[in-house]
Amino acid sequence: MPELDGWLRRRVRTGYWKPWRRVRTKVHHLLARGTGKHQAILTALSRKAYRHLARTLATQTGITNQWLASRGLLSVRDLWMKAHGYT
């Protein structure tokens, strides 16, 4: 379950990253969410694929699990553990 949960979170991060098409927009959103300035700029300037950039430190510190949960994303791992009585 943790692998599936991580994969889903990366896909959701990719979905947030993709509409921020311009470098300036990417930097602005990452800085607003708490990413360091240097990391935000380096990640925004990267020409790598969206799915690759969703795994970077800057994207994961900018689009955190808590931020995704506040947007309504449920954790598959937590739901699975609750259903099987692990919590």
C-alpha positions as CSV (number, residue, x, y, z in Angstrom):
1,M,0.0,0.0,0.0
2,P,2.7,2.6,0.7
3,E,4.0,2.2,-2.9
4,L,0.5,2.8,-4.3
5,D,0.0,5.7,-2.0
6,G,3.3,7.3,-3.1
7,W,2.5,6.7,-6.7
8,L,-0.8,8.4,-6.4
9,R,0.7,11.4,-4.6
10,R,3.3,11.8,-7.4
11,R,0.6,11.7,-10.0
12,V,-1.4,14.4,-8.1
13,R,1.7,16.5,-7.8
14,T,2.2,16.2,-11.5
15,G,-1.3,17.4,-12.0
16,Y,-0.6,20.5,-10.0
17,W,2.8,21.1,-11.6
18,K,1.7,20.8,-15.2
19,P,-0.7,23.9,-15.4
20,W,2.1,26.1,-14.0
21,R,3.6,26.4,-17.5
22,R,5.9,29.4,-17.1
23,V,9.1,29.4,-15.0
24,R,7.9,32.5,-13.1
25,T,4.6,30.8,-12.2
26,K,6.4,27.7,-11.0
27,V,8.8,29.7,-8.8
28,H,6.0,31.8,-7.4
29,H,3.8,28.8,-6.4
30,L,6.8,26.9,-4.9
31,L,7.9,29.9,-2.9
32,A,4.4,30.5,-1.6
33,R,4.3,26.9,-0.3
34,G,7.5,27.1,1.6
35,T,10.2,25.8,-0.8
36,G,13.6,27.4,-0.6
37,K,14.3,30.1,-3.3
38,H,17.4,28.3,-4.7
39,Q,15.6,24.9,-5.0
40,A,12.5,26.5,-6.5
41,I,14.4,28.3,-9.2
42,L,16.5,25.2,-10.1
43,T,13.4,23.0,-10.3
44,A,11.4,25.5,-12.3
45,L,14.2,25.9,-14.8
46,S,14.6,22.2,-15.3
47,R,13.5,20.8,-18.7
48,K,12.9,17.3,-17.3
49,A,9.5,15.7,-17.6
50,Y,6.6,16.6,-15.3
51,R,6.5,13.2,-13.7
52,H,10.2,13.4,-13.0
53,L,10.0,16.8,-11.4
54,A,7.1,15.6,-9.2
55,R,9.7,13.5,-7.4
56,T,12.1,16.4,-6.6
57,L,12.7,17.8,-3.2
58,A,11.4,21.2,-4.2
59,T,8.1,19.9,-5.4
60,Q,7.7,17.6,-2.4
61,T,8.4,20.4,0.1
62,G,6.1,22.8,-1.9
63,I,3.3,20.4,-2.4
64,T,3.4,18.5,0.9
65,N,1.2,15.6,2.0
66,Q,-0.5,17.9,4.5
67,W,-1.2,20.5,1.7
68,L,-2.7,17.7,-0.5
69,A,-4.8,16.5,2.5
70,S,-6.1,20.0,3.0
71,R,-7.2,20.0,-0.7
72,G,-9.1,16.8,-0.1
73,L,-6.7,14.0,-1.1
74,L,-7.3,10.9,1.0
75,S,-4.4,8.6,1.9
76,V,-4.9,5.2,0.5
77,R,-2.5,3.7,3.0
78,D,-4.4,5.2,5.9
79,L,-7.7,4.0,4.6
80,W,-6.3,0.5,4.1
81,M,-4.8,0.4,7.6
82,K,-8.1,1.6,9.1
83,A,-10.1,-1.0,7.2
84,H,-7.8,-3.8,8.4
85,G,-7.7,-2.7,12.0
86,Y,-4.0,-1.5,12.2
87,T,-4.8,1.8,13.8
